[in-house]
Amino acid sequence: ITEKAGVKEKVQRNDVKVLEVPALEMAVEMGDPMVANLILLGHYIGLTNVVPPESVESMLAKKFAGREMVVTANREAFWKGVKLAEN
């Protein structure tokens, strides 16, 4: 999983699957380019189910406790990534 913006060279390997995600563009549309990483994380979790998405959401709330705007932005970005993986 890679950020789509700024990638000029395409992967030429046949032994890997490359998924380009427009996370930065999505984050800018949300008004906060800093949450692009949470979109990518959500996409990864949504595809792999390596951990339950709710566990990540809970950890975000704990990590940014007392900073509700940060929690809200990160949560929204994370779930955008998860939903993107569903499509």
C-alpha positions as CSV (number, residue, x, y, z in Angstrom):
1,I,0.0,0.0,0.0
2,T,1.5,3.3,-1.1
3,E,0.5,6.9,-1.3
4,K,-0.5,7.8,-4.9
5,A,0.6,11.4,-4.9
6,G,4.1,12.0,-6.1
7,V,4.7,8.5,-7.3
8,K,6.3,8.8,-10.8
9,E,7.7,5.3,-11.3
10,K,5.5,2.3,-11.4
11,V,6.6,-0.9,-9.7
12,Q,7.8,-3.3,-12.4
13,R,7.8,-6.4,-10.2
14,N,5.3,-9.2,-10.8
15,D,5.7,-10.8,-7.3
16,V,4.0,-8.0,-5.4
17,K,0.6,-6.3,-5.5
18,V,0.8,-2.6,-5.3
19,L,-2.2,-0.6,-4.2
20,E,-1.9,3.2,-4.7
21,V,-4.1,5.1,-2.3
22,P,-4.9,8.8,-2.8
23,A,-4.6,9.3,1.0
24,L,-3.0,12.8,0.8
25,E,-5.7,14.0,-1.6
26,M,-8.4,12.6,0.7
27,A,-6.8,14.1,3.7
28,V,-6.5,17.6,2.1
29,E,-10.2,17.3,1.2
30,M,-10.9,16.6,4.9
31,G,-9.0,19.8,5.7
32,D,-6.0,18.2,7.4
33,P,-3.1,16.7,5.3
34,M,-1.6,15.3,8.6
35,V,-4.2,12.5,8.7
36,A,-3.1,10.9,5.4
37,N,-1.2,8.3,7.4
38,L,-4.4,7.3,9.2
39,I,-6.2,6.8,5.9
40,L,-3.3,4.5,4.8
41,L,-3.5,2.6,8.1
42,G,-7.3,2.2,7.8
43,H,-6.9,0.9,4.3
44,Y,-4.3,-1.7,5.4
45,I,-6.5,-2.8,8.4
46,G,-9.5,-2.9,6.1
47,L,-7.8,-5.2,3.6
48,T,-6.0,-7.5,6.0
49,N,-8.1,-7.6,9.2
50,V,-4.8,-8.1,11.0
51,V,-6.5,-6.4,14.0
52,P,-10.1,-5.3,14.5
53,P,-10.6,-1.7,13.4
54,E,-12.4,-1.0,16.7
55,S,-9.1,-1.8,18.5
56,V,-7.3,0.9,16.5
57,E,-10.1,3.3,17.1
58,S,-9.9,2.7,20.8
59,M,-6.1,3.2,20.8
60,L,-6.5,6.5,18.9
61,A,-8.9,7.7,21.6
62,K,-6.4,6.7,24.4
63,K,-3.4,8.2,22.6
64,F,-5.0,11.5,22.0
65,A,-7.2,11.7,25.1
66,G,-8.1,15.3,26.0
67,R,-7.5,16.4,22.4
68,E,-11.0,15.8,21.0
69,M,-10.4,17.6,17.6
70,V,-7.4,15.4,17.0
71,V,-9.3,12.2,18.0
72,T,-12.2,13.1,15.7
73,A,-10.0,13.9,12.7
74,N,-7.9,10.8,13.2
75,R,-10.9,8.6,13.7
76,E,-12.7,10.0,10.6
77,A,-9.5,9.5,8.5
78,F,-9.0,6.0,9.7
79,W,-12.5,4.9,8.9
80,K,-12.3,6.5,5.5
81,G,-9.3,4.2,4.8
82,V,-11.2,1.2,6.1
83,K,-14.2,2.0,3.9
84,L,-12.0,2.5,0.9
85,A,-10.7,-1.0,1.4
86,E,-14.2,-2.4,1.3
87,N,-14.7,-1.0,-2.3
